[in-house]
Amino acid sequence: MNKITYGRQTINQDDINEVVKALNSAAITQGEYVPAFENALKEYTGAKYAVAVSSGTAALHIVYAALGLKEDDELITCPNTFAATSNAALYLKAKVKFADINIDDFLIDEYKIKSLITDKTKIITPVHYAGLTCNMEEIKKYTENYNIKIVEDACHALGSYYKNSKTGSCIYSDAAVFSFHPVKHITTAEGGAVLTNNEDVYKKCVLYRSHGMEKVNFKNIPDSPTYHEMQLLGYNYRMTDIQAALGISQLKKIESFIERRLEIAEIYYDAFKNSSQIKMQKKYDDRFNSHHLFSVLFENNSLRDKVYYYLKENNIFTQIHYMPVNKHPYYESLGYNYKDTPLSYDFYRRELSLPVYPLLSNEEVYFVIDKINKALKVS
Ligand SMILES: Cc1ncc(COP(=O)(O)O)c(C=O)c1O
């Protein structure tokens, strides 16, 4: 059996041909492919505006900045996420508050958000962990009487739905952020995007993406033929046209990618449905999980570790998502304590992300299941 990892990209000859075409085009950055990819993302999600950038982290950074997050403001998210979700707030010198998760659906507990809201709360960032959307309707309710913005960290959740709205349509939020890292639903190698229906947020994100440099709507009077002016302190977070060409080609195939992820998820659900030692992510009738991850919880930490090592001996490389962000030494140095969010810590001790990606064959999925069952039997 080949080496099996928890996730990987699906690249075929179409993708390679598109990348080669982009490489042969006049502009390999700041050319035509990036706007075309943004149009494809808008069409796919239903949002009015899209800004493609160099990573999901860059997308979080610029959308927080565009929403005005600044020193002493507070942002609420959960610890069960990749550190970038909260790091991007720290870049802007804001304070992060961590709401614990719900141990049934592995998502931020919307009722815990409520107790953390103060008059300094500027943004709530729910994380659609593994591809399952958070309870957006309830979270949106908290923001209605305050000037609090919602940014969906949808890095795991391209193609998912909450009720009838596709993730990225921003029906329940001010913006949504995606990552196109190779383990995600589609890839541009590195890459990310902000989706929004808010024109002002869109325009600011465009400025932040490229040094804050404006080439059309000037504040001062142009005094040279190639006049452009810097209007805010931005970054170079641009996506290249080579990456965007790959993104366009990948997005064309997303339905089949998700279909295959779902087939694999259903095999796992079926295999472990009667297990007393394995708990799987809750399913909701009105939410569609696009399964970036297939995340399971074992009865206890030693059982999880035993399965992890047994799978590794059999050339199956699973992952643990995530160590709570507030347990990283950097966050501890800022005064955070993972014991304040005990369910996220308990989750971290028992979680394993099983292999799920379109190129995984049924034979490989059953091989993984067989090895998990064998590891559980020897315990
Ligand atoms: C939940 C979450 N947020 C943010 C990011 C950051 O995305 P990127 O790796 O593209 O910077 C990731 C990527 O791993 C993620 O999983």
The ligand as a Gaussian input file, in Angstrom:
#p B3LYP/6-31G(d) Opt

LIG

0 1
 C       -8.907000      27.317000       9.825000
 C       -7.766000      27.923000       9.071000
 N       -7.613000      29.259000       9.106000
 C       -6.611000      29.863000       8.430000
 C       -5.700000      29.136000       7.686000
 C       -4.587000      29.847000       6.990000
 O       -4.544000      29.588000       5.628000
 P       -3.161000      29.575000       4.811000
 O       -2.396000      28.345000       5.198000
 O       -3.599000      29.562000       3.375000
 O       -2.439000      30.828000       5.175000
 C       -5.833000      27.749000       7.612000
 C       -4.887000      26.946000       6.812000
 O       -4.360000      25.964000       7.168000
 C       -6.880000      27.128000       8.334000
 O       -7.033000      25.783000       8.305000

